């Protein structure tokens, strides 16, 4: 279980310190993973450390870190390790972030080259303190990767840029191959799970990407096990398809600490399979749904399948 304090003994989640403890349910066998101990894992860790980078794999306590880092697949988290939001599900540190690192785009590109990534995923903390929410920094990272790794495809997983009018155009203009923004949960859970965000603002962001560039792949993901109902998940699917989103991911929410939102239920694998079937029936080009599915898990392989699916559909 991930601890609430960081290495400097500062509160990692000061806004959660006075929340009552929530019980942590025992994980079923279908979501147990091995501890990361391989040489590939250590090599990836060394490259990340050498370039002074953060990864969402570590900061969010992803259960797939051992598998991904063994293959030298890492999701870079830009603009620092401190988020201006305090979502009840998230394990990323919250507080007042520091200034942007002007050298970070170059460092991300160097790490991408050293890891030999054919497909890279770049995400970030929320930066509500910045006038553009960090959109220009995303664009700079994309351009730096393109310059050093011209054969690498790029997927961005952005914040919602809430109340930052006109900034999504900056990211789209840098031409990522996939634009991802996660809804995280169903609308009824936003006030308790995704505080500070607005469901329809997120839908509109994804829709706007397609308006700017209809050829760009769009992607979004949700977690289950937070107390949502099946019909709510189906409505989310419809809302995403109305915004012409291509790729949907659905995974099990895992509670980082007792101070985070409780897991209400562990959804069994057969229900995930059923959601996948429904998603394809509703018109998504790609649906990844399983207990351990995460936005960037198998992202490179999924991108290849996504392109193939579009090619098949347009013939």
FENHU-V441192 format. One record per backbone hydrogen bond with DSSP energy under -1.0 kcal/mol. CO is the residue of the C=O (numbers start at 0). NH is the residue of the N-H. If there is no record, write none. Layout:
BEGIN
co:CO nh:NH
co:CO nh:NH
END
This chain:
BEGIN
co:3 nh:11
co:5 nh:8
co:9 nh:5
co:11 nh:93
co:12 nh:15
co:15 nh:18
co:27 nh:30
co:28 nh:31
co:37 nh:41
co:38 nh:42
co:39 nh:43
co:40 nh:44
co:41 nh:45
co:42 nh:46
co:43 nh:47
co:44 nh:48
co:45 nh:49
co:46 nh:50
co:47 nh:52
co:48 nh:51
co:53 nh:76
co:54 nh:58
co:55 nh:59
co:56 nh:61
co:57 nh:60
co:61 nh:64
co:63 nh:67
co:64 nh:68
co:65 nh:69
co:67 nh:72
co:68 nh:71
co:74 nh:55
co:75 nh:122
co:77 nh:124
co:82 nh:94
co:87 nh:260
co:92 nh:82
co:100 nh:103
co:102 nh:106
co:103 nh:107
co:104 nh:108
co:105 nh:109
co:106 nh:110
co:107 nh:111
co:108 nh:112
co:109 nh:113
co:110 nh:114
co:111 nh:116
co:117 nh:152
co:119 nh:154
co:120 nh:75
co:121 nh:156
co:122 nh:77
co:125 nh:83
co:126 nh:129
co:129 nh:132
co:131 nh:134
co:133 nh:137
co:134 nh:138
co:135 nh:139
co:136 nh:140
co:137 nh:141
co:138 nh:142
co:139 nh:143
co:140 nh:144
co:141 nh:145
co:142 nh:146
co:143 nh:147
co:144 nh:148
co:148 nh:151
co:152 nh:119
co:153 nh:176
co:153 nh:177
co:154 nh:121
co:155 nh:179
co:160 nh:163
co:163 nh:166
co:166 nh:169
co:167 nh:171
co:168 nh:172
co:171 nh:174
co:176 nh:216
co:177 nh:155
co:178 nh:218
co:179 nh:157
co:182 nh:184
co:183 nh:222
co:185 nh:188
co:186 nh:189
co:188 nh:192
co:192 nh:87
co:193 nh:196
co:197 nh:201
co:198 nh:202
co:199 nh:203
co:200 nh:204
co:201 nh:205
co:202 nh:206
co:203 nh:207
co:204 nh:208
co:205 nh:209
co:206 nh:210
co:207 nh:211
co:208 nh:212
co:212 nh:215
co:216 nh:178
co:217 nh:246
co:218 nh:180
co:219 nh:248
co:220 nh:183
co:221 nh:250
co:223 nh:252
co:224 nh:263
co:224 nh:264
co:228 nh:232
co:229 nh:233
co:230 nh:234
co:231 nh:235
co:232 nh:236
co:233 nh:237
co:234 nh:238
co:235 nh:239
co:236 nh:240
co:237 nh:241
co:238 nh:242
co:239 nh:244
co:240 nh:243
co:245 nh:284
co:245 nh:285
co:246 nh:219
co:247 nh:287
co:248 nh:221
co:249 nh:289
co:250 nh:223
co:256 nh:259
co:257 nh:21
co:267 nh:270
co:267 nh:271
co:268 nh:272
co:269 nh:273
co:270 nh:274
co:271 nh:275
co:272 nh:276
co:273 nh:277
co:274 nh:278
co:275 nh:279
co:276 nh:280
co:277 nh:281
co:278 nh:283
co:279 nh:282
co:285 nh:247
co:287 nh:249
co:289 nh:292
co:290 nh:251
co:293 nh:296
co:295 nh:298
co:297 nh:301
co:298 nh:302
co:299 nh:303
co:300 nh:304
co:301 nh:305
co:302 nh:306
co:303 nh:307
co:304 nh:308
co:305 nh:309
co:306 nh:310
co:307 nh:311
co:308 nh:312
co:309 nh:313
END
